[in-house]
Amino acid sequence: MSIGFWQIAIVVILVVLLFGRGKISSLMGDVAKGIKSFKKGMASDAIETDTTKNVSENQDTNNQDTNKD
């Protein structure tokens, strides 16, 4: 008992009738903006993590150099 083409078509038609094309279009636009924002946030988190890691590595190296003296 799998979902057939006609069952999917009926569901799509009902959704379009209930919400209208404009509402679905704006909803998809909002979803796209959310995905772009999420990707941008993930990219900035990766850059911040790398920068923090590099700074802490440099500080550790400097601390080890001063401890050798």
C-alpha positions as CSV (number, residue, x, y, z in Angstrom):
1,M,0.0,0.0,0.0
2,S,2.3,2.7,-1.3
3,I,1.5,6.3,-2.1
4,G,0.6,6.7,-5.8
5,F,0.9,9.6,-8.2
6,W,-2.8,10.4,-8.0
7,Q,-2.8,10.6,-4.3
8,I,0.2,13.0,-4.3
9,A,-1.5,15.1,-7.0
10,I,-4.7,15.4,-4.9
11,V,-2.8,16.5,-1.8
12,V,-0.9,19.1,-3.8
13,I,-4.1,20.4,-5.3
14,L,-5.8,20.6,-1.9
15,V,-2.8,22.5,-0.5
16,V,-2.8,25.0,-3.3
17,L,-6.6,25.5,-2.9
18,L,-6.3,26.0,0.8
19,F,-3.3,28.3,0.9
20,G,-3.2,29.8,-2.6
21,R,-0.2,30.2,-4.8
22,G,0.9,33.5,-3.2
23,K,1.1,32.2,0.3
24,I,3.1,29.1,-0.8
25,S,5.4,31.2,-2.8
26,S,6.2,33.5,0.1
27,L,6.6,30.6,2.4
28,M,9.1,29.0,0.1
29,G,11.0,32.4,-0.1
30,D,11.1,32.5,3.7
31,V,12.4,28.9,3.8
32,A,15.2,29.8,1.3
33,K,16.1,32.9,3.3
34,G,16.3,30.7,6.4
35,I,18.6,28.2,4.7
36,K,20.9,30.9,3.4
37,S,21.1,32.5,6.9
38,F,21.8,29.1,8.5
39,K,24.7,28.4,6.0
40,K,26.1,31.9,6.6
41,G,26.0,31.4,10.3
42,M,27.7,28.0,10.1
43,A,30.4,29.5,7.9
44,S,31.0,32.4,10.3
45,D,31.2,29.9,13.2
46,A,33.8,27.9,11.4
47,I,35.9,31.0,10.8
48,E,35.6,32.1,14.4
49,T,36.6,28.7,15.7
50,D,39.6,28.6,13.4
51,T,40.7,32.1,14.5
52,T,40.2,31.2,18.2
53,K,42.2,28.0,17.7
54,N,45.1,29.8,16.0
55,V,45.2,32.5,18.7
56,S,45.3,29.9,21.5
57,E,47.9,27.8,19.6
58,N,50.1,30.9,19.3
59,Q,49.7,31.7,23.0
60,D,50.6,28.1,23.9
61,T,53.7,28.3,21.8
62,N,54.7,31.6,23.4
63,N,54.1,30.2,26.9
64,Q,56.3,27.1,26.1
65,D,59.1,29.3,24.8
66,T,59.1,31.5,27.9
67,N,59.0,28.4,30.2
68,K,62.2,27.0,28.5
69,D,64.2,30.1,29.5
